[in-house]
Amino acid sequence: MSLKDPNVVSPKHPKRVAIVISNPAVSTTTGWPVGFWWSELTHPYYEFIEKGYEVEVFSPNGGKCEPDAMSDPNDVSGYSSTDLISQGFIHTENLRALVNATKRISELEVDKFDAIVVAGGQAPMFTFENATDLQKKFVEFYEAGKVTSALCHGTAILRYAKLSNGEYLAKGKTVTGFANVEEDFADNAVWEYGLLARDKHVMPWRIEDELKKLGANYVQVGLWRGFAIRDGNLITGQQNFSGAETAKAIIDALGE
């Protein structure tokens, strides 16, 4: 236990946040194993813990989850080698255990949490369509007036989340999520490395396009820039570099 005083206003009643990460899957477009993205779990986790919050980690099916390889600071690609927050999380036994034994989303009791955050990675794009329990919990949080958030490809949940009246939750909302310019960058990278034929794409569909189709006001701030936006009690983050921004927006929304 750290001796640091987070200056919590009500230390006997800390804010509680549920972070949801995706279960492992296999991409239907590339055939590669896909999962959650480390920084989208670890960076929000760090921000919340620093504020004295309690955090629990869930996944649609529960159990052990696997990260996208390039999100690991130790991956040979070196893509995330400067992510010291994830490095620390991975090498802290009790924190790594949270990923190895996630709680099933159906077990989440909405009234015991102040906010939910759905992290991204590649797997949500292939698994959230059938994650009906997650869709229901996400809407429950929103309709209860609680802070409801999704980040990067975790915003895939908005393609499926419908309110009690049958309308899409995202309709008429200002939101962000993984941008088309970022999808273009990812596609071009795998094409250049010869990892995928040029008539193939990394993702089966695109966040930006689908959210616009649902009637959302989709916004973004450019390639790989950290960004999060709030519309009422809905908060969305643009991509994997937006974990801290998303968490800080949630903290601001929850207040002291």
N, C-alpha and C positions, 0 to 999 in steps of 0.2 A: 504494500500500500504506500503510495507516494505521500510525502509530508506536505506537498504543495497545496495551498489553500486556493481552490478555484473560485472562492468568494460567492458561493451559491447562496441565493437569497433564502431559500428554504431547504437546508441540508437534510432534513428528515423526509422531504418529499422531492427527490431529484426528478428531473425530466427523464422520460424513458422513450427510447427510440428503437424501432425494429428495422434492421437492415436486411433486405432480401437479396440473396445472390442466386444465380441460376445453377441448376444441376447440370452435370456434364452431358454432352450430346455429340453427335457427329453431323457435321455440315452436309446438307444435301446438295450444296453447290460445288464444294471442293473435295469432300470426302475426308476432311481433316477433323480431328477431335477438337471440340470447342467447349468453352466454359465461361466463367466469370472473369472480370478484369481486376487484378489485385488492387490498383490504386483507387478504384471506385468503391471498394470496401474499406481499405485501410486509411485513406485520407479523411473521409467523413468520420470514421471511427475515432481517429486521433482528435479531430476538432471537438467531437462530442465529449470524449473522455476528459479533455482539457477543461471543459465547462462543468465537469462534475456530473454529467449525465450517466444514466445506466443504458447499456446497449446490449441487445440480443440479436443473434444472427439466425435467420430463417432461410429456407429454400422451398420451392414448390413441393418437392417430394421428401424433403428432409435428408439426413445422412451426409456422407462425405461429398464435398464438391471439389472440382478441379479447375484451376485457372487456365486462361489462355496462355500459352507458353511465352509469348513475347511480353506479357505483363509482368513476368518474373524477373527481378533485377539480376538473377543469376543465369538467365538464359543466354546461350551462346551468341544470339543475335546482338546482344548489348543494347537493345532498344530501350529497356527500362532500367539500365544500370545506374542511373543517377537517382532512382526512387528510393531514398534512404528510409522513408516512412514504411514502405512495404517491406524493405529489407529487415527492418527491426521487428515488424509484425511477424514475418515468416520465421524468424529465428528466436521468437519468444514462445516457449512451449505452450503456456496456457492460452495465448492468443491463437496460435496455429490450431489448437484443439477446437476452436469455435468453427473453423472451416471443415474440420474432419468429422464433426458431429452436429450439423445444423439441425434446427428444429423444423418440423413440417409446418408449412404455412397454415394449414387447417387448424393447428393448435394455438395459433395466435389469438389472444383475447384483446380485441380492439380497445375495450374500455380501460385496459391496464397500460396503454401506451399513449404518448402524446403525438407521435409522428411515425410515419413509415417512409423508408427510402428504398427504392428498387434500383439496385446497381446494374450495370451493363456488362459488357463482354460480348462475345459473338453468340453464345448459346441462346440468349433471349429471342433472337430473331428466328430461331428454329423450334423453340419449345413453348413460348408464351401463349400461342394460339390454343393449346390444349391445357394450359395451366388455369383451369376455371376457378379453383380455390383462391389463387392469387388475384385473379380478376375481381372476385367477389370481395375479398378483404380490402383491396385497393379502393374500391367504390365505397365500402363501409366506412373507411377512414374519412374519405372525402365528404360523404353525406352526413357524417357525425360532426363535421366542421373541424376535424383534426388536420394537422399539416400532412399533406400527401405529396410525395415527391418521387421523381424518377430521373435517372441520369444516363446519358449517352444512349447505347442501344437498349438500356433498361426502359427507355421511353416507348419501346415496342408495346408495353402494356397498354398504352393509350389507344392502340389500334383496336383493342378488344374490350376495353372497359366501358360498360354502359351503365348509366344511372337507372334508378328505379323506374323512371318514366320512359325508358327505352332509348333515350338520346345518348349519343356518345359523350363521355365526360369531357373530352377535349374540344367539343364543338363550341366555337365562340371564344375559346380561351387563347391567351397569348402564351406560347410554349416554345421550347427549343428542344434539341436532340441532335444526334449525329447528322451532320450536314452533308448535302450532296457533294460539296467541294472536297469533303473528307473521304467520302465514299470513292470519288474519282481518284483521289490520291492513293487510296488503298488498292484499288483496281490496277492503276498504272504501276504500282510497286511490284505486285505479284506478276504482272505481265512482263515487266522489264527483267525480272529474275527468272523468267521462264517457268514459273510455278503454276501458271494457269493459262489456258488458251485465251486469245484475245476476244473470243466470242462468249467468254464466261465471265461472271462477276462473283466477287467474294460473298456478297449478300443477295438473298433471294428477292428482296424488296428494299425500299428506301424509306427511312423515317420521315425525312422532310416531305417527300411526295405524298406519303399516305396521310400524314397529319393535315396537310393542306386539303386533301380530298375529304377529310372528315369535317372540314369547316373551321379548323383551328387557324389562328394567326401565328404562323411559324416564323421565328426570327433566329438569326445567328450572327456572330461577330467576326467570322472569318476563320481561316484554316488554323486549327490547333491552338486557339486562344481560349483560356479559361473563362467560362461564362455560365451564369445561372440567372433565371428570371422567375419572378413570382407573380401570379395572378390569383388574388384571393388566397385560399389555402392550398393552391396547387403550385408546386415549385418544380422546375425542370432544369437540368444541367446539360450543356451541349455535348461534351465528350469526355474521354478519359483524363483530360487535364483539368476538369472542372469539378473534381470531388470536393476540394476545400471550399470553392465558391458556393457549391450547392449546400454544403453543411452550414456555412455561415449564414446563408439565406434562411435556412431552417431555424437556426439559433435566433436570428432576428425576429422571425415570425412567432416563435414560441415566447419570446420576451423573457424578462427576468422573473 
